Amino acid sequence: MTAGDETGRTMKFKLSAKVFFSFFILTVLSVALMVVFVRFFAVRSFQAYRQQRELDRLTVLAETLAEHYRTKGGWKELSQENRAWMRLVFSSVIRHDQGRPGPEGPGPMKPPSSGPEMEDEEPPDRPSPPWPKGPGGKPPPFPNSKRDQPRFGPRFALFDEQGQYRAGFRGSLEDFQTLPIEVEGRVVGWAGYKLSKRPPNPRDQELLREQTRMFYYVGGSILLLSAVMAWLLSRQLLSPIRRLAEATKALAQRRFETRIEVGSTDELGQLAMDFNAMAQELGEYEARQRRWISDISHELRTPLSVLVGEIEALQDGVRTLDSPSLDSLRTEADRISKIVADLHDLSLIEANGLVMPKGPVRPLSVLAAALDRFKGRLEKNGLEVSLTVEPGADVTIAGGIDRLSQLFANLLENVLRYANKPGRLWIRQGLAPGWVVIDLEDSGPGVPEESLPHLFERLYRVDNSRSRSTGGSGLGMAICKTIVQGHGGTIKAENSPRGGLRIEIRLPLEPAAPSDQKP
């Protein structure tokens, strides 16, 4: 195993750990917050329930005290005998817990400074509740010691109509939750209960502890399940990333046939499709580069071989150093210079390094100037030129004069090399919506249909009539395409009904900023 493989394995493990612990820590925090909040609200709800239960008991106690007042005519007995108070409280609580609460009262309230007026109706008169019977029909034993007394008992208290303490849990009236004691529509006292902030007995505390343990069990189960899910999810998410890493290594080793299986349509699936497209493009680019190097070497080898042969013939005395020999050497040197210049221009254009200043220019004027320069050569090769301009087609566009001149020159050179002699060249300039259209159509020969899509590729030549024997470098048409595209236009080749090749150029009709260029 190489160091690179070991590093890649370590990085993958670290990424897996990061994904796993990210999910797990997020789950731990979520569960912890859930347990804290649920327990907090459970305790609050339980305390609210307990307090409401004691207030319900307070309502029954107020009714019991009202019956006691009717029977005894006052609070003297309860004030003097603590056992009598405890017995009364105990019996009223048992009434409540056995499901016999009195009618709903007005709710907790404090006595006003002067005589309160009650809005609810007076409870109906009824006899004092019987003491619950124990075994043998006797009252149940009452707890004597403080330790044996019910814990709710000492928190109840009795106050007279002036709010003075009379019996029960000691304290001032303001410290209690109170209900009025009414007898025949008159408030004769107040029944009070001092609310506790803690669970009043071990049984309630045990209930809260059991609920807390349940929350912990549920939270622990969720954490365990989350850990398993985080582990599975991290593996599921990182599996395509691992495949992508392995495919990237293969691509770095120039194995451009490498592809990733696309198993989804999400972002990872889109990434896999983009990788496959990139690998295919790189493979095609590699093939083009190899063909490019091979073609360039072949292009340069031929004139160099001729040039070396000519020089060796002169050195060996086979040929004399005269004007025809020098002309031959100059021709081959010019041919090499032309190939090198075309390669330079093409590389600059494709790298956006070729300066192409644009300004207002009339394509028809540039085309006419190019025809004027090629007029002698065209006539010498018996090529008749016909130029047609549609009405209103002599327009101004945003372009570069030098590059448009090079475009038309390359096209005319192509006609001179490959068109039949004698022959004809038809040129037409017209308009289409948003475009100026320039057509060049020769009289033949045409191009095989399978070769038309490749006509603008670098160093591409059509066999048979359009061959290397005519001396072209195979770069002129590629340069034409890059120049047209640099102007925002399009160029295409097709066979014409006249039997030759038709080149259609479309340049956009768009306004240009003022420039010093003049057509």
C-alpha positions in Angstrom: 0.0 0.0 0.0 1.4 3.4 -1.0 1.6 6.4 1.2 -1.1 8.1 -0.9 -3.5 5.2 -0.4 -2.9 5.2 3.3 -3.5 9.0 3.5 -6.7 8.6 1.5 -7.9 5.8 3.8 -7.1 8.0 6.8 -9.0 11.0 5.4 -12.0 8.8 4.6 -12.1 7.5 8.2 -11.8 11.0 9.5 -14.7 12.2 7.4 -16.8 9.2 8.5 -16.0 10.0 12.1 -17.0 13.7 11.6 -20.3 12.8 10.0 -21.1 10.2 12.7 -20.2 12.4 15.6 -22.0 15.4 14.1 -25.3 13.4 14.0 -24.7 11.8 17.3 -23.8 15.0 19.2 -26.8 16.7 17.7 -29.0 13.9 18.9 -27.5 13.9 22.4 -28.2 17.6 22.7 -31.7 17.2 21.4 -32.5 14.4 23.8 -30.9 16.1 26.7 -33.0 19.2 26.1 -36.1 17.1 25.6 -35.5 15.3 29.0 -34.9 18.6 30.8 -37.9 20.4 29.4 -40.2 17.4 29.7 -39.2 16.8 33.4 -39.5 20.5 34.1 -43.0 20.7 32.8 -44.0 17.3 34.3 -42.9 18.6 37.8 -44.9 21.8 37.2 -47.9 19.9 36.0 -47.7 17.6 39.0 -47.4 20.5 41.4 -50.4 22.2 39.8 -52.4 19.0 40.0 -51.5 18.6 43.7 -52.3 22.2 44.5 -55.6 21.9 42.7 -56.4 18.7 44.6 -55.7 20.5 47.9 -57.9 23.4 46.9 -60.7 21.0 46.1 -60.2 19.6 49.6 -60.3 23.2 50.9 -63.8 23.6 49.3 -65.1 20.5 51.1 -63.4 21.7 54.3 -65.2 25.1 54.0 -68.5 23.3 53.7 -67.8 21.1 56.7 -66.8 24.2 58.7 -70.0 25.9 57.7 -72.0 22.9 59.0 -69.9 23.0 62.2 -70.7 26.6 62.7 -74.4 26.0 62.3 -74.3 23.2 64.8 -72.0 24.8 67.4 -72.7 28.4 66.8 -69.0 29.4 66.7 -65.4 28.3 66.6 -64.7 28.0 70.3 -64.5 24.2 70.3 -62.1 24.1 67.4 -60.0 26.8 68.8 -59.6 25.1 72.2 -59.3 21.5 71.1 -56.7 20.6 68.5 -58.0 17.0 68.3 -61.4 18.3 67.3 -59.9 20.4 64.6 -57.8 17.5 63.3 -60.9 15.2 63.3 -62.9 17.7 61.3 -60.1 18.2 58.8 -59.6 14.5 58.5 -63.3 13.7 57.9 -63.6 16.5 55.2 -60.6 15.2 53.3 -61.9 11.6 53.4 -65.2 13.0 52.0 -63.3 14.6 49.1 -61.1 11.5 48.4 -64.1 9.2 48.4 -65.6 11.3 45.5 -68.2 13.3 47.5 -66.9 16.9 47.0 -69.3 19.7 47.7 -70.7 22.0 45.0 -68.1 24.1 43.2 -67.3 27.2 45.1 -66.2 30.6 43.8 -62.5 29.6 43.7 -59.6 30.8 45.7 -59.9 34.3 47.0 -58.6 36.7 49.7 -61.0 38.6 52.0 -61.4 42.2 51.2 -60.8 45.0 53.8 -64.6 45.3 54.4 -67.3 42.7 54.3 -67.1 40.6 51.1 -70.0 40.0 48.9 -70.3 36.5 47.4 -71.5 36.2 43.8 -72.3 32.4 44.0 -75.5 31.0 45.5 -75.4 29.8 49.1 -74.8 26.1 49.3 -77.9 24.1 50.3 -78.3 23.2 53.9 -77.5 19.6 54.8 -76.7 17.7 57.9 -73.2 17.4 59.1 -71.4 14.6 57.2 -71.2 11.3 59.2 -67.9 10.1 60.5 -66.7 7.2 58.3 -67.1 3.9 60.1 -64.2 1.6 60.8 -64.2 -2.1 61.7 -67.1 -3.1 64.0 -69.0 0.1 63.1 -66.7 2.3 65.2 -65.0 5.4 63.9 -61.5 4.7 62.6 -58.7 5.4 65.1 -57.5 9.0 64.9 -53.8 9.5 64.7 -52.5 10.9 68.1 -48.9 11.5 67.4 -47.6 14.2 65.0 -45.7 11.6 63.1 -48.9 9.6 62.4 -51.0 12.5 61.4 -51.8 12.9 57.7 -49.4 15.5 56.2 -52.1 17.5 54.6 -53.8 18.1 58.0 -51.3 20.6 59.5 -51.4 22.9 56.3 -55.1 23.8 56.8 -56.1 26.6 59.0 -59.2 28.4 60.3 -59.7 32.2 60.5 -62.7 34.0 61.9 -64.7 36.7 60.0 -62.1 39.4 61.0 -59.3 37.2 59.6 -57.9 36.3 63.0 -56.3 32.9 63.4 -58.5 30.4 65.3 -57.1 26.8 64.6 -54.8 24.7 62.4 -51.6 25.6 60.8 -50.3 28.9 62.3 -49.8 32.0 60.3 -51.4 35.2 59.0 -54.3 35.2 56.6 -52.1 36.6 53.8 -49.9 33.5 53.7 -52.8 31.2 52.9 -55.0 30.3 49.9 -58.5 31.0 51.4 -62.2 30.3 50.8 -65.0 32.0 52.6 -67.2 30.1 55.1 -70.8 31.1 54.6 -73.8 30.5 56.9 -77.2 31.9 55.8 -75.5 34.3 53.4 -73.1 35.7 55.9 -69.3 35.1 56.0 -68.5 33.7 59.4 -64.9 32.8 58.7 -62.2 31.7 56.3 -60.8 28.2 55.5 -57.2 28.5 54.5 -54.6 26.2 53.0 -50.9 27.0 52.8 -49.6 25.8 49.4 -46.4 23.8 49.4 -43.7 24.0 46.8 -42.5 20.5 47.5 -44.3 17.1 47.1 -46.1 16.7 50.4 -45.4 13.0 50.9 -42.9 10.2 49.9 -45.5 8.7 47.6 -45.6 11.8 45.4 -41.8 12.0 45.5 -41.6 8.4 44.3 -44.0 9.1 41.5 -41.8 12.0 40.3 -38.7 9.8 40.6 -40.4 7.1 38.5 -41.3 9.6 35.8 -37.8 10.9 35.8 -36.4 7.4 35.4 -38.8 6.8 32.5 -37.6 9.9 30.8 -34.0 8.7 31.2 -34.9 5.3 29.8 -36.7 6.8 26.8 -33.8 9.3 26.2 -31.2 6.5 26.4 -33.2 4.4 23.9 -33.4 7.3 21.6 -29.6 7.9 21.9 -28.9 4.3 21.1 -31.2 4.3 18.1 -29.7 7.6 17.0 -26.2 6.2 17.2 -27.1 3.3 15.0 -29.0 5.5 12.5 -26.0 8.0 12.5 -23.6 5.2 11.7 -25.8 3.8 8.9 -26.5 7.3 7.5 -22.8 8.2 7.5 -22.0 5.0 5.6 -24.8 5.7 3.2 -23.7 9.3 2.6 -20.0 8.6 2.3 -20.3 5.5 0.0 -20.7 7.6 -3.2 -18.0 10.0 -2.0 -15.6 7.1 -1.6 -16.5 5.9 -5.1 -15.9 9.4 -6.4 -12.5 9.6 -4.7 -11.4 6.3 -6.2 -12.6 7.4 -9.7 -10.8 10.7 -9.3 -7.6 8.8 -8.6 -8.1 6.7 -11.7 -8.7 9.8 -13.7 -5.5 11.3 -12.4 -3.8 8.2 -13.7 -5.1 9.1 -17.2 -7.7 6.3 -17.2 -10.3 8.4 -18.9 -12.7 5.4 -19.4 -13.5 5.5 -15.7 -17.2 6.0 -14.9 -19.3 6.2 -11.7 -22.5 4.3 -11.5 -25.4 6.8 -11.0 -27.8 5.4 -8.4 -29.9 8.5 -7.4 -31.1 11.8 -8.7 -30.1 13.9 -5.7 -27.0 16.2 -5.5 -24.7 13.2 -5.2 -26.2 11.6 -8.2 -25.8 14.9 -10.1 -22.2 15.0 -9.0 -21.6 11.5 -10.4 -23.2 12.5 -13.7 -21.0 15.6 -13.9 -17.9 13.5 -13.1 -18.8 11.1 -15.9 -19.3 14.0 -18.3 -16.0 15.4 -17.3 -14.2 12.1 -17.7 -15.7 11.7 -21.2 -14.7 15.3 -22.1 -11.2 14.7 -20.8 -10.9 11.5 -22.8 -12.0 13.2 -26.0 -9.6 16.1 -25.3 -6.8 13.6 -24.8 -7.6 12.0 -28.1 -7.8 15.4 -29.8 -4.4 16.4 -28.3 -2.8 13.2 -29.5 -4.2 13.7 -33.0 -3.2 17.4 -32.8 0.4 16.6 -32.0 0.5 13.8 -34.6 -0.9 16.1 -37.3 1.3 19.0 -36.5 4.4 16.8 -36.6 3.2 15.4 -40.0 2.5 18.9 -41.3 6.0 20.2 -40.4 7.8 17.0 -41.4 6.8 17.2 -45.1 8.2 20.8 -45.8 11.1 20.2 -43.6 12.0 17.0 -45.4 11.8 18.8 -48.7 13.8 21.7 -47.4 16.5 19.4 -46.0 16.6 17.4 -49.3 17.0 20.6 -51.3 19.9 21.8 -49.1 21.6 18.4 -49.2 21.3 18.3 -53.0 23.0 21.8 -53.1 25.7 20.6 -50.8 26.4 17.5 -52.8 26.5 19.4 -56.1 23.5 17.6 -57.4 21.8 20.9 -57.9 23.3 24.2 -58.6 22.6 27.3 -56.4 20.5 29.3 -58.9 17.3 31.3 -58.8 15.0 28.3 -59.2 16.7 26.4 -56.3 16.4 29.4 -54.1 12.7 29.8 -55.1 12.1 26.2 -54.1 13.8 26.7 -50.8 11.8 29.9 -50.2 8.5 28.1 -51.0 9.1 25.4 -48.4 10.2 28.0 -45.8 7.1 30.1 -46.5 5.0 26.9 -46.1 6.5 26.2 -42.7 6.1 29.9 -41.6 2.5 29.8 -42.6 1.8 26.6 -40.6 3.6 28.1 -37.5 1.7 31.4 -37.9 -1.7 29.6 -38.2 -0.9 27.5 -35.1 0.1 30.7 -33.2 -3.1 32.5 -34.2 -5.3 29.5 -33.4 -3.7 29.0 -29.9 -4.2 32.7 -29.1 -7.8 32.7 -30.2 -8.7 29.6 -28.3 -6.9 30.9 -25.2 -8.7 34.3 -25.5 -5.3 35.9 -25.8 -5.8 37.2 -29.3 -6.8 40.9 -29.1 -9.9 41.4 -31.1 -11.0 45.1 -30.8 -14.5 45.7 -32.0 -16.0 48.8 -33.5 -18.5 49.9 -36.1 -17.5 48.0 -39.3 -19.3 47.2 -42.6 -18.7 43.5 -43.4 -19.4 44.2 -47.1 -16.6 46.7 -47.3 -14.2 44.2 -45.7 -15.3 41.5 -48.0 -14.9 43.7 -51.1 -11.4 44.6 -50.0 -10.5 40.9 -49.7 -11.9 40.2 -53.1 -9.9 43.0 -54.5 -6.7 41.5 -53.0 -7.5 38.0 -54.4 -8.7 39.3 -57.8 -5.6 38.5 -59.7 -5.2 35.0 -58.3 -8.9 34.2 -58.8 -8.7 35.3 -62.4 -5.4 33.4 -63.0 -7.1 30.2 -61.8 -10.2 30.8 -63.9 -12.6 31.4 -61.0 -15.4 33.8 -61.8 -16.8 35.7 -58.8 -20.5 36.8 -58.5 -21.3 39.2 -55.6 -25.0 39.8 -54.7 -26.1 42.2 -52.0 -29.8 42.2 -50.9 -31.5 45.6 -50.4 -30.6 47.0 -47.0 -28.0 44.4 -46.3 -25.1 46.7 -46.4 -25.2 47.3 -42.6 -22.7 48.2 -39.9 -22.0 45.7 -37.1 -19.6 45.5 -34.1 -16.5 43.8 -35.3 -12.8 43.8 -35.8 -11.6 44.7 -39.3 -8.3 42.7 -39.1 -10.0 39.5 -37.9 -12.8 39.8 -40.5 -10.2 40.4 -43.2 -8.4 37.2 -42.0 -11.8 35.3 -42.1 -12.6 36.2 -45.7 -9.0 35.7 -46.8 -9.0 32.1 -45.3 -12.3 31.3 -47.1 -11.0 32.6 -50.4 -7.8 30.6 -50.0 -9.9 27.5 -49.4 -11.8 28.2 -52.6 -8.5 28.7 -54.5 -7.1 25.4 -53.2 -10.0 23.1 -53.6 -12.5 24.5 -56.2 -12.5 23.1 -59.7 -10.6 25.3 -62.2 -12.2 26.9 -64.1 -15.2 27.4 -61.9 -17.4 30.0 -60.2 -17.8 31.5 -56.7 -21.2 32.9 -55.7 -21.2 35.4 -52.8 -24.4 36.8 -51.3 -25.0 39.1 -48.3 -28.4 39.3 -46.9 -30.3 39.9 -43.6 -32.1 37.6 -41.2 -33.9 38.7 -37.9 -31.0 40.0 -35.8 -28.3 38.7 -38.2 -26.3 39.7 -41.3 -25.9 36.5 -43.4 -22.9 36.0 -45.8 -22.9 32.9 -48.1 -20.0 31.7 -50.1 -20.8 28.9 -52.6 -18.4 27.4 -55.1 -19.1 25.2 -58.2 -17.5 22.1 -56.8 -16.4 19.6 -55.9 -18.5 19.0 -52.9 -17.6 17.4 -49.6 -18.8 13.9 -48.3 -21.7 14.3 -45.9 -19.8 12.4 -43.2 -16.9 15.0 -43.4 -19.1 18.1 -43.0 -19.3 18.1 -39.2 -15.5 17.9 -39.0 -14.7 20.5 -41.6 -13.9 23.2 -38.9 -11.7 20.9 -36.7 -8.0 21.7 -36.5 -5.8 19.9 -39.1 -8.8 18.1 -40.6 -8.8 17.5 -44.3 -11.2 15.7 -46.6 -9.6 12.9 -48.6 -9.7 12.7 -52.4 -10.0 16.1 -54.1 -9.5 18.2 -50.9 -6.1 16.6 -49.9 -2.7 17.7 -48.6 -1.4 17.8 -52.1 -2.9 21.2 -52.6 -0.6 22.5 -49.8 -3.1 23.6 -47.2 -2.3 23.2 -43.5 -5.8 22.2 -42.4 -5.9 25.1 -39.9 -7.6 27.8 -42.0 -11.2 26.6 -41.4 -10.6 26.2 -37.7 -9.4 29.8 -37.5 -12.5 30.9 -39.4 -14.7 29.3 -36.8 -12.9 30.8 -33.9 -13.0 34.3 -35.5 -16.8 34.0 -36.2 -17.5 32.8 -32.6 -15.3 35.6 -31.3 -17.8 38.0 -32.9 -20.8 36.1 -31.4 -21.8 34.6 -34.7 -22.1 31.1 -36.2 -20.6 29.4 -39.2 -21.6 26.1 -40.9 -20.8 24.1 -44.0 -23.1 22.2 -46.3 -23.2 20.9 -49.8 -24.9 23.3 -52.2 -27.4 22.4 -55.0 -24.8 23.7 -57.5 -22.5 20.8 -56.7 -20.0 22.6 -54.5 -19.5 23.6 -50.9 -21.6 26.3 -49.3 -20.3 28.2 -46.2 -22.9 30.3 -44.3 -21.7 33.0 -41.9 -24.1 34.7 -39.5 -22.9 37.8 -37.6 -25.1 39.5 -35.0 -26.6 42.9 -35.7 -25.7 44.7 -32.5 -24.7 48.4 -31.8 -21.1 49.1 -31.1 -19.4 51.9 -29.3 -17.7 54.5 -31.5 -14.2 53.5 -32.5 -11.3 54.8 -34.7 -11.6 51.8 -37.0 -12.7 52.7 -40.5 -13.7 50.1 -43.1 
